[in-house]
């Protein structure tokens, strides 16, 4: 669904966010990262981040094809990567904090 929305002509989603394309990229990849982390809790975080970053790169590379009437952007991919890393950092901080509170002193 994410891939299809990313290569479809039209700007329905970015118009909903007042054309803030980087914010949209961040929100989408933050959601994907959180869902992936919850779904695959034992998967190495680096592998998860690299996989999602490659997915973001695939989207940008696909947008280079004229048939999709989209524009690829390195900054879009960078926004994806920042969202991935920030979401993983927040997720693991919350898990660590919850774990440290459960231990009896």
PDB file as gemmi writes it, atoms N, CA and C in Angstrom:
CRYST1    1.000    1.000    1.000  90.00  90.00  90.00 P 1                      
ATOM      1  N   UNK A   1       0.824  -1.177   0.000  1.00  0.00           N  
ATOM      2  CA  UNK A   1       0.000   0.000   0.000  1.00  0.00           C  
ATOM      3  C   UNK A   1       0.882   1.259   0.000  1.00  0.00           C  
ATOM      4  N   UNK A   2       1.908   1.264   0.826  1.00  0.00           N  
ATOM      5  CA  UNK A   2       2.810   2.417   0.887  1.00  0.00           C  
ATOM      6  C   UNK A   2       3.515   2.623  -0.444  1.00  0.00           C  
ATOM      7  N   UNK A   3       3.997   1.534  -1.018  1.00  0.00           N  
ATOM      8  CA  UNK A   3       4.705   1.632  -2.288  1.00  0.00           C  
ATOM      9  C   UNK A   3       3.777   2.160  -3.373  1.00  0.00           C  
ATOM     10  N   UNK A   4       2.559   1.645  -3.436  1.00  0.00           N  
ATOM     11  CA  UNK A   4       1.592   2.088  -4.440  1.00  0.00           C  
ATOM     12  C   UNK A   4       1.289   3.576  -4.288  1.00  0.00           C  
ATOM     13  N   UNK A   5       1.062   4.011  -3.052  1.00  0.00           N  
ATOM     14  CA  UNK A   5       0.766   5.434  -2.822  1.00  0.00           C  
ATOM     15  C   UNK A   5       1.956   6.309  -3.208  1.00  0.00           C  
ATOM     16  N   UNK A   6       3.165   5.789  -3.010  1.00  0.00           N  
ATOM     17  CA  UNK A   6       4.362   6.580  -3.299  1.00  0.00           C  
ATOM     18  C   UNK A   6       4.627   6.753  -4.782  1.00  0.00           C  
ATOM     19  N   UNK A   7       4.182   5.814  -5.591  1.00  0.00           N  
ATOM     20  CA  UNK A   7       4.448   5.933  -7.031  1.00  0.00           C  
ATOM     21  C   UNK A   7       3.226   6.371  -7.823  1.00  0.00           C  
ATOM     22  N   UNK A   8       2.075   6.511  -7.183  1.00  0.00           N  
ATOM     23  CA  UNK A   8       0.865   6.932  -7.884  1.00  0.00           C  
ATOM     24  C   UNK A   8       0.934   8.412  -8.217  1.00  0.00           C  
ATOM     25  N   UNK A   9       0.461   8.773  -9.412  1.00  0.00           N  
ATOM     26  CA  UNK A   9       0.414  10.199  -9.733  1.00  0.00           C  
ATOM     27  C   UNK A   9      -0.591  10.901  -8.821  1.00  0.00           C  
ATOM     28  N   UNK A  10      -0.364  12.139  -8.567  1.00  0.00           N  
ATOM     29  CA  UNK A  10      -1.278  12.894  -7.715  1.00  0.00           C  
ATOM     30  C   UNK A  10      -0.660  13.149  -6.363  1.00  0.00           C  
ATOM     31  N   UNK A  11      -1.200  14.124  -5.702  1.00  0.00           N  
ATOM     32  CA  UNK A  11      -0.622  14.557  -4.433  1.00  0.00           C  
ATOM     33  C   UNK A  11      -1.683  14.588  -3.332  1.00  0.00           C  
ATOM     34  N   UNK A  12      -2.544  13.603  -3.267  1.00  0.00           N  
ATOM     35  CA  UNK A  12      -3.638  13.605  -2.299  1.00  0.00           C  
ATOM     36  C   UNK A  12      -3.108  13.697  -0.877  1.00  0.00           C  
ATOM     37  N   UNK A  13      -2.110  12.893  -0.559  1.00  0.00           N  
ATOM     38  CA  UNK A  13      -1.616  12.856   0.814  1.00  0.00           C  
ATOM     39  C   UNK A  13      -0.856  14.124   1.181  1.00  0.00           C  
ATOM     40  N   UNK A  14      -0.020  14.623   0.275  1.00  0.00           N  
ATOM     41  CA  UNK A  14       0.754  15.818   0.608  1.00  0.00           C  
ATOM     42  C   UNK A  14      -0.148  17.045   0.694  1.00  0.00           C  
ATOM     43  N   UNK A  15      -1.241  17.070  -0.060  1.00  0.00           N  
ATOM     44  CA  UNK A  15      -2.165  18.190   0.038  1.00  0.00           C  
ATOM     45  C   UNK A  15      -2.853  18.192   1.400  1.00  0.00           C  
ATOM     46  N   UNK A  16      -3.088  17.005   1.947  1.00  0.00           N  
ATOM     47  CA  UNK A  16      -3.698  16.913   3.271  1.00  0.00           C  
ATOM     48  C   UNK A  16      -2.780  17.495   4.340  1.00  0.00           C  
ATOM     49  N   UNK A  17      -1.470  17.496   4.097  1.00  0.00           N  
ATOM     50  CA  UNK A  17      -0.496  18.047   5.043  1.00  0.00           C  
ATOM     51  C   UNK A  17       0.064  19.380   4.552  1.00  0.00           C  
ATOM     52  N   UNK A  18      -0.729  20.103   3.765  1.00  0.00           N  
ATOM     53  CA  UNK A  18      -0.321  21.407   3.231  1.00  0.00           C  
ATOM     54  C   UNK A  18       0.995  21.323   2.470  1.00  0.00           C  
ATOM     55  N   UNK A  19       1.151  20.296   1.666  1.00  0.00           N  
ATOM     56  CA  UNK A  19       2.321  20.097   0.813  1.00  0.00           C  
ATOM     57  C   UNK A  19       3.630  19.959   1.595  1.00  0.00           C  
ATOM     58  N   UNK A  20       3.565  19.510   2.833  1.00  0.00           N  
ATOM     59  CA  UNK A  20       4.784  19.276   3.605  1.00  0.00           C  
ATOM     60  C   UNK A  20       5.231  17.838   3.349  1.00  0.00           C  
ATOM     61  N   UNK A  21       5.922  17.667   2.247  1.00  0.00           N  
ATOM     62  CA  UNK A  21       6.325  16.347   1.766  1.00  0.00           C  
ATOM     63  C   UNK A  21       7.249  15.624   2.743  1.00  0.00           C  
ATOM     64  N   UNK A  22       8.167  16.343   3.344  1.00  0.00           N  
ATOM     65  CA  UNK A  22       9.127  15.703   4.265  1.00  0.00           C  
ATOM     66  C   UNK A  22       8.419  15.203   5.517  1.00  0.00           C  
ATOM     67  N   UNK A  23       7.438  15.950   6.005  1.00  0.00           N  
ATOM     68  CA  UNK A  23       6.648  15.513   7.157  1.00  0.00           C  
ATOM     69  C   UNK A  23       5.883  14.238   6.818  1.00  0.00           C  
ATOM     70  N   UNK A  24       5.324  14.196   5.624  1.00  0.00           N  
ATOM     71  CA  UNK A  24       4.606  12.993   5.190  1.00  0.00           C  
ATOM     72  C   UNK A  24       5.548  11.796   5.146  1.00  0.00           C  
ATOM     73  N   UNK A  25       6.723  11.976   4.573  1.00  0.00           N  
ATOM     74  CA  UNK A  25       7.705  10.885   4.541  1.00  0.00           C  
ATOM     75  C   UNK A  25       8.045  10.430   5.958  1.00  0.00           C  
ATOM     76  N   UNK A  26       8.274  11.381   6.845  1.00  0.00           N  
ATOM     77  CA  UNK A  26       8.608  11.047   8.221  1.00  0.00           C  
ATOM     78  C   UNK A  26       7.509  10.266   8.914  1.00  0.00           C  
ATOM     79  N   UNK A  27       6.268  10.703   8.753  1.00  0.00           N  
ATOM     80  CA  UNK A  27       5.153  10.012   9.393  1.00  0.00           C  
ATOM     81  C   UNK A  27       4.978   8.592   8.855  1.00  0.00           C  
ATOM     82  N   UNK A  28       5.057   8.453   7.546  1.00  0.00           N  
ATOM     83  CA  UNK A  28       4.880   7.127   6.948  1.00  0.00           C  
ATOM     84  C   UNK A  28       5.982   6.177   7.414  1.00  0.00           C  
ATOM     85  N   UNK A  29       7.232   6.620   7.379  1.00  0.00           N  
ATOM     86  CA  UNK A  29       8.314   5.718   7.765  1.00  0.00           C  
ATOM     87  C   UNK A  29       8.404   5.520   9.275  1.00  0.00           C  
ATOM     88  N   UNK A  30       7.930   6.462  10.059  1.00  0.00           N  
ATOM     89  CA  UNK A  30       7.836   6.236  11.506  1.00  0.00           C  
ATOM     90  C   UNK A  30       6.811   5.141  11.785  1.00  0.00           C  
ATOM     91  N   UNK A  31       5.670   5.194  11.110  1.00  0.00           N  
ATOM     92  CA  UNK A  31       4.644   4.143  11.280  1.00  0.00           C  
ATOM     93  C   UNK A  31       5.158   2.792  10.809  1.00  0.00           C  
ATOM     94  N   UNK A  32       5.790   2.753   9.642  1.00  0.00           N  
ATOM     95  CA  UNK A  32       6.333   1.490   9.138  1.00  0.00           C  
ATOM     96  C   UNK A  32       7.371   0.909  10.098  1.00  0.00           C  
ATOM     97  N   UNK A  33       8.222   1.773  10.643  1.00  0.00           N  
ATOM     98  CA  UNK A  33       9.262   1.323  11.556  1.00  0.00           C  
ATOM     99  C   UNK A  33       8.656   0.763  12.839  1.00  0.00           C  
ATOM    100  N   UNK A  34       7.692   1.468  13.391  1.00  0.00           N  
ATOM    101  CA  UNK A  34       7.052   1.002  14.617  1.00  0.00           C  
ATOM    102  C   UNK A  34       6.331  -0.323  14.392  1.00  0.00           C  
ATOM    103  N   UNK A  35       5.607  -0.417  13.289  1.00  0.00           N  
ATOM    104  CA  UNK A  35       4.914  -1.675  12.982  1.00  0.00           C  
ATOM    105  C   UNK A  35       5.900  -2.826  12.783  1.00  0.00           C  
ATOM    106  N   UNK A  36       6.993  -2.558  12.092  1.00  0.00           N  
ATOM    107  CA  UNK A  36       8.002  -3.605  11.864  1.00  0.00           C  
ATOM    108  C   UNK A  36       8.657  -4.024  13.178  1.00  0.00           C  
ATOM    109  N   UNK A  37       8.962  -3.059  14.042  1.00  0.00           N  
ATOM    110  CA  UNK A  37       9.614  -3.367  15.325  1.00  0.00           C  
ATOM    111  C   UNK A  37       8.692  -4.196  16.213  1.00  0.00           C  
ATOM    112  N   UNK A  38       7.395  -3.869  16.232  1.00  0.00           N  
ATOM    113  CA  UNK A  38       6.433  -4.619  17.038  1.00  0.00           C  
ATOM    114  C   UNK A  38       6.197  -6.006  16.453  1.00  0.00           C  
ATOM    115  N   UNK A  39       6.138  -6.090  15.139  1.00  0.00           N  
ATOM    116  CA  UNK A  39       5.884  -7.364  14.469  1.00  0.00           C  
ATOM    117  C   UNK A  39       7.070  -8.304  14.556  1.00  0.00           C  
ATOM    118  N   UNK A  40       8.278  -7.770  14.457  1.00  0.00           N  
ATOM    119  CA  UNK A  40       9.499  -8.582  14.480  1.00  0.00           C  
ATOM    120  C   UNK A  40      10.413  -8.128  15.621  1.00  0.00           C  
ATOM    121  N   UNK A  41      10.033  -8.390  16.860  1.00  0.00           N  
ATOM    122  CA  UNK A  41      10.803  -7.862  17.991  1.00  0.00           C  
ATOM    123  C   UNK A  41      12.214  -8.445  18.112  1.00  0.00           C  
ATOM    124  N   UNK A  42      12.441  -9.613  17.566  1.00  0.00           N  
ATOM    125  CA  UNK A  42      13.766 -10.234  17.670  1.00  0.00           C  
ATOM    126  C   UNK A  42      14.685  -9.884  16.503  1.00  0.00           C  
ATOM    127  N   UNK A  43      14.152  -9.213  15.510  1.00  0.00           N  
ATOM    128  CA  UNK A  43      14.964  -8.819  14.362  1.00  0.00           C  
ATOM    129  C   UNK A  43      15.961  -7.753  14.793  1.00  0.00           C  
ATOM    130  N   UNK A  44      17.189  -7.906  14.362  1.00  0.00           N  
ATOM    131  CA  UNK A  44      18.247  -6.945  14.671  1.00  0.00           C  
ATOM    132  C   UNK A  44      17.816  -5.554  14.207  1.00  0.00           C  
ATOM    133  N   UNK A  45      17.987  -4.562  15.088  1.00  0.00           N  
ATOM    134  CA  UNK A  45      17.578  -3.194  14.775  1.00  0.00           C  
ATOM    135  C   UNK A  45      18.293  -2.617  13.573  1.00  0.00           C  
ATOM    136  N   UNK A  46      19.569  -2.964  13.418  1.00  0.00           N  
ATOM    137  CA  UNK A  46      20.332  -2.476  12.263  1.00  0.00           C  
ATOM    138  C   UNK A  46      19.751  -3.067  10.980  1.00  0.00           C  
ATOM    139  N   UNK A  47      19.447  -4.359  11.007  1.00  0.00           N  
ATOM    140  CA  UNK A  47      18.864  -5.006   9.828  1.00  0.00           C  
ATOM    141  C   UNK A  47      17.509  -4.387   9.486  1.00  0.00           C  
ATOM    142  N   UNK A  48      16.729  -4.093  10.508  1.00  0.00           N  
ATOM    143  CA  UNK A  48      15.430  -3.464  10.296  1.00  0.00           C  
ATOM    144  C   UNK A  48      15.598  -2.085   9.669  1.00  0.00           C  
ATOM    145  N   UNK A  49      16.509  -1.291  10.220  1.00  0.00           N  
ATOM    146  CA  UNK A  49      16.739   0.060   9.698  1.00  0.00           C  
ATOM    147  C   UNK A  49      17.252   0.026   8.265  1.00  0.00           C  
ATOM    148  N   UNK A  50      18.185  -0.877   7.991  1.00  0.00           N  
ATOM    149  CA  UNK A  50      18.741  -0.979   6.635  1.00  0.00           C  
ATOM    150  C   UNK A  50      17.659  -1.422   5.650  1.00  0.00           C  
ATOM    151  N   UNK A  51      16.855  -2.387   6.045  1.00  0.00           N  
ATOM    152  CA  UNK A  51      15.775  -2.863   5.172  1.00  0.00           C  
ATOM    153  C   UNK A  51      14.782  -1.763   4.839  1.00  0.00           C  
ATOM    154  N   UNK A  52      14.377  -1.004   5.850  1.00  0.00           N  
ATOM    155  CA  UNK A  52      13.442   0.091   5.604  1.00  0.00           C  
ATOM    156  C   UNK A  52      14.084   1.212   4.789  1.00  0.00           C  
ATOM    157  N   UNK A  53      15.364   1.462   5.024  1.00  0.00           N  
ATOM    158  CA  UNK A  53      16.070   2.482   4.234  1.00  0.00           C  
ATOM    159  C   UNK A  53      16.153   2.056   2.765  1.00  0.00           C  
ATOM    160  N   UNK A  54      16.388   0.771   2.529  1.00  0.00           N  
ATOM    161  CA  UNK A  54      16.395   0.277   1.152  1.00  0.00           C  
ATOM    162  C   UNK A  54      15.015   0.404   0.519  1.00  0.00           C  
ATOM    163  N   UNK A  55      13.965   0.157   1.302  1.00  0.00           N  
ATOM    164  CA  UNK A  55      12.609   0.327   0.793  1.00  0.00           C  
ATOM    165  C   UNK A  55      12.365   1.780   0.389  1.00  0.00           C  
ATOM    166  N   UNK A  56      12.809   2.713   1.228  1.00  0.00           N  
ATOM    167  CA  UNK A  56      12.682   4.132   0.886  1.00  0.00           C  
ATOM    168  C   UNK A  56      13.458   4.485  -0.368  1.00  0.00           C  
ATOM    169  N   UNK A  57      14.657   3.917  -0.506  1.00  0.00           N  
ATOM    170  CA  UNK A  57      15.466   4.156  -1.707  1.00  0.00           C  
ATOM    171  C   UNK A  57      14.785   3.576  -2.942  1.00  0.00           C  
ATOM    172  N   UNK A  58      14.173   2.401  -2.795  1.00  0.00           N  
ATOM    173  CA  UNK A  58      13.447   1.783  -3.912  1.00  0.00           C  
ATOM    174  C   UNK A  58      12.310   2.688  -4.372  1.00  0.00           C  
ATOM    175  N   UNK A  59      11.604   3.268  -3.419  1.00  0.00           N  
ATOM    176  CA  UNK A  59      10.521   4.198  -3.770  1.00  0.00           C  
ATOM    177  C   UNK A  59      11.079   5.371  -4.574  1.00  0.00           C  
ATOM    178  N   UNK A  60      12.149   5.960  -4.096  1.00  0.00           N  
ATOM    179  CA  UNK A  60      12.722   7.118  -4.794  1.00  0.00           C  
ATOM    180  C   UNK A  60      13.256   6.735  -6.172  1.00  0.00           C  
ATOM    181  N   UNK A  61      13.892   5.587  -6.284  1.00  0.00           N  
ATOM    182  CA  UNK A  61      14.393   5.139  -7.593  1.00  0.00           C  
ATOM    183  C   UNK A  61      13.240   4.877  -8.560  1.00  0.00           C  
ATOM    184  N   UNK A  62      12.164   4.305  -8.065  1.00  0.00           N  
ATOM    185  CA  UNK A  62      10.996   4.041  -8.917  1.00  0.00           C  
ATOM    186  C   UNK A  62      10.373   5.342  -9.395  1.00  0.00           C  
ATOM    187  N   UNK A  63      10.407   6.361  -8.560  1.00  0.00           N  
ATOM    188  CA  UNK A  63       9.819   7.646  -8.953  1.00  0.00           C  
ATOM    189  C   UNK A  63      10.606   8.338 -10.066  1.00  0.00           C  
ATOM    190  N   UNK A  64      11.794   7.843 -10.376  1.00  0.00           N  
ATOM    191  CA  UNK A  64      12.576   8.412 -11.475  1.00  0.00           C  
ATOM    192  C   UNK A  64      11.999   8.070 -12.847  1.00  0.00           C  
ATOM    193  N   UNK A  65      11.188   7.014 -12.913  1.00  0.00           N  
ATOM    194  CA  UNK A  65      10.622   6.614 -14.196  1.00  0.00           C  
ATOM    195  C   UNK A  65       9.550   7.609 -14.619  1.00  0.00           C  
ATOM    196  N   UNK A  66       9.659   8.155 -15.818  1.00  0.00           N  
ATOM    197  CA  UNK A  66       8.711   9.177 -16.283  1.00  0.00           C  
ATOM    198  C   UNK A  66       7.256   8.704 -16.294  1.00  0.00           C  
ATOM    199  N   UNK A  67       7.024   7.423 -16.458  1.00  0.00           N  
ATOM    200  CA  UNK A  67       5.656   6.910 -16.538  1.00  0.00           C  
ATOM    201  C   UNK A  67       4.872   7.175 -15.250  1.00  0.00           C  
ATOM    202  N   UNK A  68       5.559   7.310 -14.132  1.00  0.00           N  
ATOM    203  CA  UNK A  68       4.867   7.517 -12.857  1.00  0.00           C  
ATOM    204  C   UNK A  68       4.577   8.989 -12.570  1.00  0.00           C  
ATOM    205  N   UNK A  69       5.135   9.886 -13.374  1.00  0.00           N  
ATOM    206  CA  UNK A  69       4.912  11.330 -13.234  1.00  0.00           C  
ATOM    207  C   UNK A  69       5.205  11.806 -11.808  1.00  0.00           C  
ATOM    208  N   UNK A  70       6.308  11.317 -11.261  1.00  0.00           N  
ATOM    209  CA  UNK A  70       6.747  11.703  -9.920  1.00  0.00           C  
ATOM    210  C   UNK A  70       8.198  12.136 -10.005  1.00  0.00           C  
ATOM    211  N   UNK A  71       8.691  12.768  -8.974  1.00  0.00           N  
ATOM    212  CA  UNK A  71      10.092  13.189  -8.924  1.00  0.00           C  
ATOM    213  C   UNK A  71      10.776  12.520  -7.748  1.00  0.00           C  
ATOM    214  N   UNK A  72      11.924  11.945  -8.009  1.00  0.00           N  
ATOM    215  CA  UNK A  72      12.727  11.357  -6.945  1.00  0.00           C  
ATOM    216  C   UNK A  72      13.458  12.478  -6.215  1.00  0.00           C  
ATOM    217  N   UNK A  73      13.724  12.257  -4.932  1.00  0.00           N  
ATOM    218  CA  UNK A  73      14.421  13.274  -4.149  1.00  0.00           C  
ATOM    219  C   UNK A  73      15.289  12.610  -3.091  1.00  0.00           C  
ATOM    220  N   UNK A  74      16.553  12.998  -3.084  1.00  0.00           N  
ATOM    221  CA  UNK A  74      17.458  12.508  -2.045  1.00  0.00           C  
ATOM    222  C   UNK A  74      16.976  12.964  -0.673  1.00  0.00           C  
ATOM    223  N   UNK A  75      16.431  14.167  -0.577  1.00  0.00           N  
ATOM    224  CA  UNK A  75      15.957  14.682   0.707  1.00  0.00           C  
ATOM    225  C   UNK A  75      14.752  13.900   1.223  1.00  0.00           C  
ATOM    226  N   UNK A  76      13.925  13.384   0.315  1.00  0.00           N  
ATOM    227  CA  UNK A  76      12.821  12.517   0.745  1.00  0.00           C  
ATOM    228  C   UNK A  76      13.374  11.252   1.392  1.00  0.00           C  
ATOM    229  N   UNK A  77      14.378  10.667   0.755  1.00  0.00           N  
ATOM    230  CA  UNK A  77      14.990   9.456   1.309  1.00  0.00           C  
ATOM    231  C   UNK A  77      15.661   9.769   2.642  1.00  0.00           C  
ATOM    232  N   UNK A  78      16.288  10.917   2.733  1.00  0.00           N  
ATOM    233  CA  UNK A  78      16.915  11.317   3.989  1.00  0.00           C  
ATOM    234  C   UNK A  78      15.865  11.481   5.091  1.00  0.00           C  
ATOM    235  N   UNK A  79      14.717  12.042   4.762  1.00  0.00           N  
ATOM    236  CA  UNK A  79      13.619  12.165   5.729  1.00  0.00           C  
ATOM    237  C   UNK A  79      13.153  10.785   6.183  1.00  0.00           C  
ATOM    238  N   UNK A  80      13.099   9.833   5.246  1.00  0.00           N  
ATOM    239  CA  UNK A  80      12.745   8.447   5.595  1.00  0.00           C  
ATOM    240  C   UNK A  80      13.731   7.891   6.618  1.00  0.00           C  
ATOM    241  N   UNK A  81      15.014   8.063   6.338  1.00  0.00           N  
ATOM    242  CA  UNK A  81      16.059   7.512   7.207  1.00  0.00           C  
ATOM    243  C   UNK A  81      16.054   8.154   8.591  1.00  0.00           C  
ATOM    244  N   UNK A  82      15.848   9.454   8.645  1.00  0.00           N  
ATOM    245  CA  UNK A  82      15.784  10.145   9.937  1.00  0.00           C  
ATOM    246  C   UNK A  82      14.599   9.616  10.751  1.00  0.00           C  
ATOM    247  N   UNK A  83      13.465   9.434  10.104  1.00  0.00           N  
ATOM    248  CA  UNK A  83      12.283   8.910  10.796  1.00  0.00           C  
ATOM    249  C   UNK A  83      12.518   7.492  11.299  1.00  0.00           C  
ATOM    250  N   UNK A  84      13.172   6.672  10.495  1.00  0.00           N  
ATOM    251  CA  UNK A  84      13.470   5.290  10.898  1.00  0.00           C  
ATOM    252  C   UNK A  84      14.341   5.290  12.150  1.00  0.00           C  
ATOM    253  N   UNK A  85      15.425   6.040  12.117  1.00  0.00           N  
ATOM    254  CA  UNK A  85      16.358   6.064  13.251  1.00  0.00           C  
ATOM    255  C   UNK A  85      15.721   6.676  14.496  1.00  0.00           C  
ATOM    256  N   UNK A  86      14.975   7.746  14.328  1.00  0.00           N  
ATOM    257  CA  UNK A  86      14.329   8.389  15.479  1.00  0.00           C  
ATOM    258  C   UNK A  86      13.287   7.468  16.109  1.00  0.00           C  
ATOM    259  N   UNK A  87      12.523   6.788  15.279  1.00  0.00           N  
ATOM    260  CA  UNK A  87      11.495   5.886  15.806  1.00  0.00           C  
ATOM    261  C   UNK A  87      12.122   4.714  16.547  1.00  0.00           C  
ATOM    262  N   UNK A  88      13.179   4.142  15.992  1.00  0.00           N  
ATOM    263  CA  UNK A  88      13.857   3.042  16.684  1.00  0.00           C  
ATOM    264  C   UNK A  88      14.459   3.517  18.001  1.00  0.00           C  
ATOM    265  N   UNK A  89      15.042   4.699  18.014  1.00  0.00           N  
ATOM    266  CA  UNK A  89      15.633   5.234  19.240  1.00  0.00           C  
ATOM    267  C   UNK A  89      14.565   5.451  20.312  1.00  0.00           C  
ATOM    268  N   UNK A  90      13.454   6.043  19.941  1.00  0.00           N  
ATOM    269  CA  UNK A  90      12.367   6.279  20.896  1.00  0.00           C  
ATOM    270  C   UNK A  90      11.792   4.956  21.386  1.00  0.00           C  
ATOM    271  N   UNK A  91      11.559   4.029  20.465  1.00  0.00           N  
ATOM    272  CA  UNK A  91      11.010   2.723  20.836  1.00  0.00           C  
ATOM    273  C   UNK A  91      11.910   2.026  21.855  1.00  0.00           C  
ATOM    274  N   UNK A  92      13.204   1.968  21.568  1.00  0.00           N  
ATOM    275  CA  UNK A  92      14.118   1.259  22.466  1.00  0.00           C  
ATOM    276  C   UNK A  92      14.306   2.002  23.785  1.00  0.00           C  
ATOM    277  N   UNK A  93      14.216   3.321  23.782  1.00  0.00           N  
ATOM    278  CA  UNK A  93      14.279   4.079  25.034  1.00  0.00           C  
ATOM    279  C   UNK A  93      13.063   3.768  25.910  1.00  0.00           C  
ATOM    280  N   UNK A  94      11.899   3.698  25.305  1.00  0.00           N  
ATOM    281  CA  UNK A  94      10.678   3.375  26.057  1.00  0.00           C  
ATOM    282  C   UNK A  94      10.765   1.950  26.610  1.00  0.00           C  
ATOM    283  N   UNK A  95      11.215   1.016  25.796  1.00  0.00           N  
ATOM    284  CA  UNK A  95      11.368  -0.370  26.261  1.00  0.00           C  
ATOM    285  C   UNK A  95      12.369  -0.435  27.409  1.00  0.00           C  
ATOM    286  N   UNK A  96      13.478   0.269  27.289  1.00  0.00           N  
ATOM    287  CA  UNK A  96      14.494   0.270  28.336  1.00  0.00           C  
ATOM    288  C   UNK A  96      13.949   0.882  29.631  1.00  0.00           C  
ATOM    289  N   UNK A  97      13.235   2.008  29.510  1.00  0.00           N  
ATOM    290  CA  UNK A  97      12.661   2.654  30.690  1.00  0.00           C  
ATOM    291  C   UNK A  97      11.618   1.780  31.369  1.00  0.00           C  
ATOM    292  N   UNK A  98      10.787   1.138  30.582  1.00  0.00           N  
ATOM    293  CA  UNK A  98       9.777   0.247  31.157  1.00  0.00           C  
ATOM    294  C   UNK A  98      10.432  -0.937  31.854  1.00  0.00           C  
ATOM    295  N   UNK A  99      11.501  -1.454  31.277  1.00  0.00           N  
ATOM    296  CA  UNK A  99      12.212  -2.577  31.868  1.00  0.00           C  
ATOM    297  C   UNK A  99      12.916  -2.202  33.156  1.00  0.00           C  
ATOM    298  N   UNK A 100      13.458  -0.995  33.226  1.00  0.00           N  
ATOM    299  CA  UNK A 100      14.175  -0.576  34.429  1.00  0.00           C  
ATOM    300  C   UNK A 100      13.215  -0.287  35.582  1.00  0.00           C  
ATOM    301  N   UNK A 101      11.994   0.042  35.302  1.00  0.00           N  
ATOM    302  CA  UNK A 101      10.999   0.287  36.338  1.00  0.00           C  
ATOM    303  C   UNK A 101      10.457  -1.008  36.928  1.00  0.00           C  
ATOM    304  N   UNK A 102      10.494  -2.081  36.190  1.00  0.00           N  
ATOM    305  CA  UNK A 102       9.938  -3.348  36.644  1.00  0.00           C  
ATOM    306  C   UNK A 102      10.868  -4.099  37.591  1.00  0.00           C  
ATOM    307  N   UNK A 103      12.136  -3.786  37.555  1.00  0.00           N  
ATOM    308  CA  UNK A 103      13.100  -4.502  38.399  1.00  0.00           C  
ATOM    309  C   UNK A 103      13.013  -4.024  39.842  1.00  0.00           C  
ATOM    310  N   UNK A 104      12.877  -4.948  40.757  1.00  0.00           N  
ATOM    311  CA  UNK A 104      12.863  -4.542  42.170  1.00  0.00           C  
ATOM    312  C   UNK A 104      14.259  -4.123  42.614  1.00  0.00           C  
ATOM    313  N   UNK A 105      14.294  -3.134  43.485  1.00  0.00           N  
ATOM    314  CA  UNK A 105      15.589  -2.641  43.974  1.00  0.00           C  
ATOM    315  C   UNK A 105      15.975  -3.293  45.270  1.00  0.00           C  
TER     316      UNK A 105                                                      
END                                                                             
